[in-house]
């Protein structure tokens, strides 16, 4: 039986701050509009973290079953691949975490909307689609992560759905400008996945995993990455300009040099294995960016 250390490893806790960025982005905008609910915020964070853990576990199993996780892979060794967790144990864990995610999501929706709103059905459907998408990223014969749709999944579910869903469940409204911050978080999160795929481009190509990086090739994948990161930051700046009240709202630009310096080094990179540290750095920079975005709103 797998021990706690193996399960913690499989959950990939280092990915959780990036996942939280979507919930915090929606939360801070709701706080800025003075239309927030602390209980809803806590449940939204819990649901998001469970969804990310579910995605990580499913990815561990899916890539192992397909042979993508192998000795040639440049990233950290996965638990099913390494024999730390059996296939049967991982499948059981997926059932349990899926149930916990669904339960947390239902409580979140009902806490915000009650039983009378027709939107409860809409959010329940979105929640079930999110769970299914987390599972189907690498699992099954039609895993969309193997067909170049992984980046779109991250943008839609950890960007648009995460940010806008959190905002709406707090504020019960959805102003057009909130889409800018949702796009900002979504693009930066997809950038992290693209870095992962650029690092693993050779092994993914040999394993039949057709990520965007594999489809585009290394040179174009770098340009694609540059566009996503710069586009994500630009969306944040435009949102602030549209809601400008004080210069303190631009507090988050203090972290921009971290993004820019790393972009320069990524564009110059010639060895995929050396891209690995940039995954963590982009994830942390995105998390800090959102925290400073929120702090700027609170300090107005």
C-alpha positions in Angstrom: 0.0 0.0 0.0 1.3 3.4 -1.0 2.4 5.7 1.9 1.6 9.3 2.6 4.8 10.6 1.0 3.9 8.9 -2.3 0.4 10.4 -2.2 1.7 13.9 -1.5 4.2 13.5 -4.3 1.4 12.4 -6.7 -0.8 15.4 -5.7 2.0 17.7 -6.8 1.4 20.3 -4.2 3.7 22.8 -6.0 1.0 23.2 -8.6 -1.7 24.3 -6.1 -0.7 28.0 -5.8 -1.1 28.4 -9.5 -4.5 26.8 -9.3 -5.5 29.1 -6.5 -4.6 32.1 -8.7 -7.9 31.7 -10.6 -10.0 31.7 -7.4 -8.1 34.6 -5.9 -8.5 36.6 -9.1 -12.2 36.3 -8.9 -12.2 36.9 -5.2 -10.2 40.1 -5.3 -12.5 41.6 -8.0 -15.5 40.8 -5.8 -13.8 42.4 -2.8 -13.1 45.4 -4.9 -16.8 45.6 -5.8 -17.7 45.0 -2.1 -19.8 42.0 -3.1 -18.2 39.1 -1.5 -19.0 36.2 0.9 -16.2 34.7 3.0 -17.9 31.3 3.2 -18.2 31.2 -0.6 -14.6 32.2 -1.0 -13.4 29.4 1.3 -15.5 26.8 -0.5 -14.3 28.1 -3.9 -10.7 27.7 -2.9 -11.3 24.2 -1.5 -13.1 23.1 -4.7 -10.4 24.5 -6.9 -7.6 22.8 -5.0 -9.5 19.5 -5.1 -10.0 19.9 -8.9 -6.3 20.5 -9.4 -5.3 17.5 -7.3 -7.8 15.4 -9.3 -6.2 16.6 -12.5 -2.7 15.8 -11.2 -3.6 12.3 -10.1 -5.4 11.6 -13.4 -2.3 12.9 -15.3 0.0 10.6 -13.3 -2.1 7.6 -14.2 -2.9 8.5 -17.8 0.7 9.2 -18.8 1.9 6.1 -17.1 -0.7 3.9 -18.8 0.2 5.4 -22.2 3.9 5.0 -21.7 4.6 8.7 -21.9 6.1 8.7 -18.4 9.3 6.7 -19.0 13.0 6.9 -18.4 13.5 9.4 -21.2 11.1 11.9 -19.7 12.9 15.0 -18.4 10.4 16.0 -15.6 10.1 14.6 -12.1 9.5 10.9 -11.8 5.8 10.1 -11.4 4.4 7.7 -8.8 2.6 5.2 -11.0 5.5 5.0 -13.4 7.9 4.5 -10.5 5.8 1.8 -8.9 5.1 3.8 -5.7 1.3 3.7 -6.3 -0.4 0.9 -8.2 -2.9 1.5 -11.0 -5.7 0.1 -8.8 -4.8 2.4 -5.9 -4.7 5.4 -8.2 -8.1 4.5 -9.8 -9.6 4.3 -6.3 -8.1 7.7 -5.4 -9.6 9.2 -8.5 -13.1 8.0 -7.5 -12.6 9.4 -4.0 -11.2 12.8 -5.0 -13.9 13.1 -7.8 -16.6 12.6 -5.1 -15.0 15.1 -2.8 -14.7 17.7 -5.6 -18.3 17.2 -6.6 -19.5 17.5 -3.0 -17.5 20.6 -2.3 -18.7 22.1 -5.5 -22.4 21.4 -4.7 -22.1 22.9 -1.2 -20.4 26.0 -2.8 -23.1 26.5 -5.4 -25.9 26.0 -2.9 -24.2 28.4 -0.4 -24.2 31.1 -3.0 -27.4 30.6 -5.0 -29.7 28.6 -2.7 -32.2 26.1 -4.1 -34.5 28.5 -5.9 -32.2 29.8 -8.7 -32.2 28.0 -12.1 -28.5 28.9 -12.2 -27.9 26.1 -9.8 -28.4 23.6 -12.7 -26.0 25.6 -14.9 -23.2 25.6 -12.3 -23.7 22.0 -11.5 -23.3 21.1 -15.2 -20.2 23.3 -15.3 -18.8 21.6 -12.3 -19.4 18.1 -13.7 -17.8 19.1 -17.0 -14.8 20.5 -15.1 -14.4 17.1 -13.2 -14.7 15.2 -16.5 -12.2 17.5 -18.2 -9.7 17.0 -15.3 -10.0 13.2 -15.7 -9.9 13.1 -19.5 -6.8 15.2 -20.0 -4.6 12.1 -20.3 -7.0 9.3 -19.4 -8.8 7.2 -22.0 -8.4 6.5 -25.7 -9.6 10.0 -26.5 -7.5 12.0 -24.0 -7.6 15.5 -25.3 -4.2 16.3 -23.8 -2.7 14.0 -26.5 -4.5 15.9 -29.3 -3.3 19.4 -28.6 -6.2 20.7 -26.5 -4.5 20.8 -23.1 -3.7 24.5 -23.3 -7.3 25.3 -24.1 -8.5 23.2 -21.1 -6.3 25.2 -18.8 -7.4 28.5 -20.2 -11.1 27.6 -20.0 -11.2 25.9 -16.6 -8.4 27.5 -14.6 -8.8 30.8 -16.3 -12.3 31.7 -17.5 -14.4 29.2 -15.4 -12.3 29.6 -12.2 -12.1 33.4 -12.2 -15.6 34.2 -13.5 -17.3 31.4 -11.6 -15.7 32.6 -8.3 -16.6 36.2 -9.0 -20.2 35.4 -10.0 -20.8 33.1 -7.0 -19.7 36.0 -4.8 -21.2 39.0 -6.6 -24.2 37.5 -8.5 -23.3 39.6 -11.5 -20.7 39.4 -14.3 -19.4 42.8 -15.6 -17.6 42.5 -19.0 -14.3 43.7 -17.6 -14.0 40.6 -15.4 -13.2 38.7 -18.5 -9.9 40.5 -18.8 -8.6 39.2 -15.5 -10.0 35.7 -16.3 -8.1 35.8 -19.6 -5.0 37.1 -17.7 -4.9 34.1 -15.3 -5.9 31.7 -18.1 -3.1 32.8 -20.4 -0.4 32.7 -17.7 -1.6 29.3 -16.5 -1.6 27.9 -20.0 2.0 29.3 -20.3 3.1 27.0 -17.4 1.6 24.0 -19.3 3.4 25.1 -22.5 6.7 25.3 -20.7 6.1 21.8 -19.4 5.4 20.6 -22.9 8.4 22.4 -24.4 10.6 20.6 -21.8 9.1 17.2 -22.8 8.8 17.9 -26.5 11.1 15.1 -27.7 9.7 12.4 -25.4 6.1 13.5 -26.1 6.7 13.3 -29.8 8.0 9.8 -29.6 5.1 8.8 -27.3 2.4 10.2 -29.6 1.4 13.0 -27.2 0.7 15.8 -29.7 0.8 18.9 -27.5 0.8 22.3 -29.0 4.6 22.4 -28.5 4.9 19.2 -30.5 2.6 20.4 -33.2 4.3 23.8 -33.6 7.8 22.8 -33.0 10.3 24.3 -30.5 10.8 27.7 -32.2 7.2 28.5 -32.8 6.3 27.2 -29.3 8.6 29.8 -27.8 6.8 32.6 -29.7 3.5 31.1 -28.7 4.7 31.2 -25.1 5.9 34.8 -25.4 2.4 35.8 -26.7 0.6 34.1 -23.9 2.7 35.6 -21.1 2.7 39.1 -22.5 -1.0 38.9 -23.4 -1.8 37.7 -19.9 0.0 40.7 -18.3 -1.5 43.1 -20.8 -5.0 41.9 -19.9 -4.3 42.7 -16.3 -3.1 46.2 -17.1 -6.1 46.9 -19.2 -8.5 45.8 -16.4 -6.8 48.1 -14.0 -6.9 51.0 -16.4 -10.7 50.5 -16.8 -11.1 50.4 -13.0 -8.5 53.0 -12.1 -8.9 54.9 -8.8 -5.3 55.0 -7.4 -1.8 54.3 -8.5 -1.6 51.6 -5.8 -3.7 49.4 -8.0 -0.6 49.0 -10.2 1.3 47.4 -7.3 1.5 44.2 -9.3 3.9 45.7 -11.9 6.6 45.2 -9.4 6.6 41.5 -10.3 6.7 42.1 -14.1 10.6 42.0 -14.3 10.4 38.4 -13.1 8.2 37.5 -16.0 10.3 39.5 -18.5 13.8 38.3 -17.4 12.6 34.7 -17.6 11.0 35.2 -21.0 14.4 36.4 -22.3 16.1 33.3 -21.0 13.4 31.0 -22.3 13.6 32.5 -25.8 17.4 31.9 -25.8 17.1 28.3 -24.5 18.5 25.5 -26.6 18.3 22.6 -24.1 14.7 21.5 -23.2 15.8 20.0 -19.8 16.9 23.4 -18.7 13.4 24.7 -19.0 12.2 22.8 -15.9 13.1 25.5 -13.3 11.1 28.1 -15.3 7.8 26.1 -14.7 8.0 26.7 -10.9 9.2 30.3 -11.4 6.3 31.2 -13.8 3.8 29.6 -11.4 5.1 31.5 -8.4 5.3 34.7 -10.4 1.7 34.3 -11.4 0.6 33.7 -7.8 2.5 36.7 -6.6 1.1 38.8 -9.4 -2.5 37.9 -8.3 -1.7 38.6 -4.7 -0.3 42.0 -5.5 -3.3 42.7 -7.7 -5.5 41.9 -4.8 -3.4 43.9 -2.3 -3.7 46.9 -4.6 -7.5 46.6 -4.6 -7.6 46.3 -0.8 -5.3 49.3 -0.2 -7.4 51.7 -2.3 
